[in-house]
Amino acid sequence: MDAETIRRAERAHYFMQLNTYFSELIDVPEARFACTDRFRDTWYNQAYDVVCPEAAIPQVIDRIRTVLEQRDRFPCVYLSPATQPAAAFASRLEADGFVLFERESWMFCSPDDGGRTGRDLPGLQIERVTSARGFERFSEVYREAFPGPEVERYIEALWDSVRHAGALVESCLFLACLGGRPVGILSLYCLGKYAGVYDVATAVTFRRRGIARALLDHACRYAGRLGSEQVFLQTVSGEEGEEAFLKAGFRTRFVRPGYVTEEGASLSHG
């Protein structure tokens, strides 16, 4: 995937999540920033799309520190294959006390990719969440799948994305039910040629039955009907989720290592 395509996909991702998990997007000449006033963790307060001369790397790192520390956030930066100069920037981050805390795989598929088709699950129903009652049922699965000290704030952010959706982004929450019981969830955001998949989860006692696969297939078909040409998602490189998404028809197109100061690495996600 060429550098400009990577940059467009990254930009679409952050814009899709604006007013959900992110509340502020900032551009400076050498980098972009995505931040939030909802959470302190580094997954939602970060710099990315870094491009600068090698001689300017120390000044750019100082700028990253300043922008994030002014917002009471730990310095964090993701380096994609479009970062210039990537190797020199990573080396300087490590020399300045940053540590690698995550390798994020960006996976893509086309909406009409027939390789995604999963098993038929009798009685499984997938619906788009449009009401407060539907969101309560969606939240039941979310709480079970993503437990953490700030889970209610994440749920609130998702509901805001439905209630206050912007004109440019189509925000969709999907709920899978089996026998009337909520068993799976998925969030989908569509922006122009791109669609982003987030929050894919299955209730613990219903895992490994193909529910997530069915939700992915449903979401990709839905995105295609809205005119999306590419569907993407992010997951941790090398973990079980990446293998599951590969089986569902997605392909890893690039990997972004994330660097954070040692203090920031101690924060929990969610």
C-alpha positions as CSV (number, residue, x, y, z in Angstrom):
1,M,0.0,0.0,0.0
2,D,1.6,3.3,-1.0
3,A,2.2,6.2,1.4
4,E,-0.6,8.4,0.2
5,T,-3.2,5.7,0.4
6,I,-2.1,4.9,4.0
7,R,-2.5,8.6,4.9
8,R,-6.0,8.8,3.4
9,A,-7.0,5.6,5.4
10,E,-5.6,7.0,8.6
11,R,-7.3,10.3,8.1
12,A,-10.6,8.6,7.4
13,H,-10.3,6.5,10.6
14,Y,-9.8,9.5,12.8
15,F,-12.5,11.6,11.1
16,M,-14.9,8.7,11.5
17,Q,-14.3,8.5,15.2
18,L,-14.5,12.3,15.8
19,N,-17.3,13.0,18.3
20,T,-17.2,9.4,19.4
21,Y,-13.8,8.3,20.9
22,F,-11.9,11.4,19.6
23,S,-13.0,15.0,20.3
24,E,-10.2,16.9,18.7
25,L,-8.1,16.6,15.5
26,I,-5.0,18.8,15.2
27,D,-2.7,19.3,12.2
28,V,0.7,20.8,12.4
29,P,3.3,20.9,9.5
30,E,5.2,17.8,10.7
31,A,2.4,15.6,12.2
32,R,-1.3,15.1,12.9
33,F,-2.9,14.6,16.4
34,A,-6.0,12.9,17.6
35,C,-7.1,13.6,21.1
36,T,-10.1,13.3,23.4
37,D,-11.4,15.0,26.5
38,R,-13.2,11.7,27.5
39,F,-10.2,9.4,28.3
40,R,-6.6,9.8,29.4
41,D,-5.3,6.5,27.8
42,T,-2.9,6.5,24.9
43,W,-5.2,4.7,22.5
44,Y,-7.2,7.9,22.1
45,N,-4.5,10.6,22.5
46,Q,-1.8,10.4,20.0
47,A,0.3,11.8,17.2
48,Y,0.5,10.1,13.7
49,D,1.3,10.8,10.1
50,V,4.8,12.2,10.9
51,V,6.8,13.6,8.0
52,C,9.9,15.7,8.6
53,P,13.6,16.0,7.6
54,E,15.8,13.7,9.7
55,A,17.6,16.7,11.2
56,A,14.2,18.0,12.6
57,I,13.3,14.8,14.4
58,P,14.3,16.1,17.9
59,Q,12.2,19.2,17.4
60,V,9.2,17.2,16.2
61,I,9.4,14.9,19.2
62,D,9.4,17.9,21.4
63,R,6.4,19.3,19.6
64,I,4.6,15.9,20.2
65,R,5.4,16.1,23.9
66,T,4.2,19.7,24.1
67,V,0.9,19.2,22.3
68,L,-0.1,16.2,24.4
69,E,1.2,17.3,27.7
70,Q,-0.7,20.6,27.3
71,R,-3.8,18.5,27.3
72,D,-2.6,16.5,30.3
73,R,-2.0,13.4,28.2
74,F,1.1,11.2,27.9
75,P,3.2,11.6,24.8
76,C,2.3,8.9,22.2
77,V,3.0,8.5,18.5
78,Y,2.1,5.9,15.9
79,L,4.5,5.3,13.0
80,S,3.1,3.9,9.8
81,P,5.0,2.9,6.7
82,A,4.2,6.4,5.4
83,T,6.3,8.0,8.3
84,Q,9.4,9.8,7.0
85,P,12.0,8.9,8.1
86,A,10.5,5.9,9.9
87,A,13.6,4.1,11.1
88,A,15.4,7.2,12.3
89,F,12.3,8.5,14.0
90,A,11.8,5.1,15.9
91,S,15.4,5.1,17.0
92,R,15.3,8.6,18.3
93,L,12.0,7.9,20.2
94,E,13.7,4.9,21.9
95,A,16.7,7.0,22.8
96,D,14.4,9.6,24.3
97,G,12.8,7.1,26.6
98,F,9.8,6.0,24.6
99,V,8.9,2.4,24.6
100,L,7.0,0.2,22.0
101,F,3.7,-0.6,23.5
102,E,1.7,-1.9,20.6
103,R,1.9,-3.1,17.0
104,E,-1.4,-2.3,15.3
105,S,-2.4,-4.2,12.2
106,W,-4.5,-2.4,9.7
107,M,-6.7,-4.9,7.8
108,F,-8.8,-4.3,4.7
109,C,-11.3,-6.1,2.5
110,S,-13.7,-5.1,-0.3
111,P,-17.4,-5.1,0.5
112,D,-18.2,-7.7,-2.1
113,D,-15.4,-10.1,-1.0
114,G,-17.0,-13.5,-1.2
115,G,-14.3,-15.0,1.0
116,R,-16.0,-13.5,4.1
117,T,-19.1,-15.7,3.9
118,G,-19.5,-17.6,7.2
119,R,-21.6,-20.4,8.5
120,D,-25.4,-20.2,8.5
121,L,-26.6,-19.7,12.0
122,P,-30.3,-20.6,12.4
123,G,-32.2,-18.1,14.4
124,L,-29.5,-15.4,14.3
125,Q,-30.9,-12.0,13.7
126,I,-28.8,-8.8,13.1
127,E,-30.4,-5.4,13.5
128,R,-29.3,-1.9,13.4
129,V,-29.6,-0.1,16.7
130,T,-31.8,2.9,16.5
131,S,-33.5,3.2,19.9
132,A,-32.5,3.6,23.5
133,R,-33.8,0.1,24.3
134,G,-31.8,-1.4,21.4
135,F,-28.7,0.4,22.7
136,E,-29.3,-1.0,26.2
137,R,-29.2,-4.5,24.7
138,F,-26.1,-3.6,22.7
139,S,-24.5,-2.3,25.9
140,E,-25.0,-5.6,27.7
141,V,-22.7,-7.3,25.3
142,Y,-20.2,-4.4,25.3
143,R,-19.9,-4.5,29.1
144,E,-19.2,-8.2,29.1
145,A,-16.8,-8.1,26.2
146,F,-14.8,-5.0,27.2
147,P,-14.8,-4.8,31.0
148,G,-12.8,-2.0,32.5
149,P,-12.9,1.0,34.9
150,E,-14.1,3.4,32.2
151,V,-16.5,1.0,30.3
152,E,-19.5,3.2,30.9
153,R,-17.7,6.2,29.4
154,Y,-16.9,4.2,26.3
155,I,-20.6,3.2,26.1
156,E,-21.6,6.8,26.4
157,A,-19.3,7.8,23.6
158,L,-20.8,5.2,21.3
159,W,-24.3,6.3,22.1
160,D,-23.3,9.9,21.3
161,S,-22.1,8.8,17.9
162,V,-25.6,7.6,17.1
163,R,-27.5,10.6,18.6
164,H,-25.2,13.3,17.2
165,A,-24.0,11.8,13.9
166,G,-22.5,14.3,11.5
167,A,-23.7,14.8,8.0
168,L,-20.5,13.3,6.4
169,V,-20.2,10.1,8.5
170,E,-22.9,7.3,8.6
171,S,-22.7,5.8,12.1
172,C,-24.2,2.3,12.5
173,L,-24.3,0.0,15.6
174,F,-25.3,-3.6,14.8
175,L,-26.7,-6.0,17.4
176,A,-26.9,-9.8,16.8
177,C,-29.5,-11.7,18.8
178,L,-30.0,-15.5,19.1
179,G,-33.3,-16.7,20.4
180,G,-34.0,-13.1,21.4
181,R,-30.8,-12.8,23.5
182,P,-28.2,-10.2,22.6
183,V,-25.0,-12.2,21.7
184,G,-22.9,-10.0,19.5
185,I,-22.1,-6.4,18.5
186,L,-20.3,-4.4,15.9
187,S,-19.9,-0.6,15.1
188,L,-19.6,0.6,11.5
189,Y,-18.7,4.0,10.3
190,C,-18.9,5.0,6.6
191,L,-17.1,8.0,5.1
192,G,-16.9,8.3,1.3
193,K,-15.0,5.3,-0.2
194,Y,-14.0,4.0,3.3
195,A,-15.9,2.1,6.0
196,G,-14.4,1.4,9.4
197,V,-15.3,-1.6,11.6
198,Y,-14.9,-1.2,15.4
199,D,-16.1,-2.8,18.6
200,V,-16.6,-6.4,17.3
201,A,-17.5,-8.6,20.2
202,T,-19.4,-11.7,21.1
203,A,-20.9,-12.6,24.5
204,V,-18.6,-15.1,26.3
205,T,-20.8,-18.1,26.3
206,F,-21.6,-17.7,22.5
207,R,-18.1,-17.4,21.2
208,R,-16.7,-19.6,18.4
209,R,-20.1,-20.1,16.8
210,G,-19.5,-17.7,13.9
211,I,-21.4,-14.8,15.3
212,A,-18.6,-12.3,14.8
213,R,-18.1,-13.6,11.3
214,A,-21.8,-13.1,10.5
215,L,-21.7,-9.6,11.9
216,L,-18.7,-8.8,9.8
217,D,-20.3,-10.1,6.7
218,H,-23.5,-8.1,7.4
219,A,-21.5,-4.9,8.0
220,C,-19.5,-5.3,4.8
221,R,-22.6,-5.8,2.7
222,Y,-24.2,-2.8,4.4
223,A,-21.2,-0.7,3.7
224,G,-21.2,-1.7,0.1
225,R,-24.8,-0.6,-0.3
226,L,-23.8,2.8,1.0
227,G,-21.1,3.1,-1.6
228,S,-18.0,2.1,0.3
229,E,-15.1,0.6,-1.7
230,Q,-12.9,-0.5,1.1
231,V,-13.7,-1.7,4.6
232,F,-10.9,-1.5,7.2
233,L,-10.3,-2.3,10.9
234,Q,-7.4,-2.3,13.4
235,T,-6.3,-5.1,15.7
236,V,-3.2,-6.0,17.6
237,S,-0.6,-7.7,15.4
238,G,0.0,-11.4,16.0
239,E,-2.9,-11.9,18.4
240,E,-5.9,-14.2,18.0
241,G,-8.1,-11.4,16.6
242,E,-5.8,-10.9,13.6
243,E,-6.1,-14.6,12.7
244,A,-9.9,-14.4,13.1
245,F,-10.2,-11.4,10.8
246,L,-8.0,-13.1,8.2
247,K,-10.4,-16.0,8.1
248,A,-13.2,-13.5,7.6
249,G,-11.7,-12.2,4.4
250,F,-9.6,-9.2,5.7
251,R,-6.0,-8.8,4.8
252,T,-3.3,-7.0,6.8
253,R,-2.0,-4.2,4.5
254,F,0.3,-2.4,6.9
255,V,1.3,-2.3,10.6
256,R,1.7,0.7,12.8
257,P,4.0,0.5,15.9
258,G,2.9,2.7,18.7
259,Y,5.4,4.4,21.0
260,V,4.7,6.0,24.4
261,T,6.6,7.2,27.4
262,E,7.1,4.6,30.2
263,E,4.6,6.4,32.3
264,G,1.9,6.2,29.6
265,A,2.6,2.5,29.1
266,S,1.3,1.9,32.6
267,L,-2.2,3.0,31.7
268,S,-4.9,0.4,31.1
269,H,-7.1,0.4,28.0
270,G,-10.7,1.0,29.0
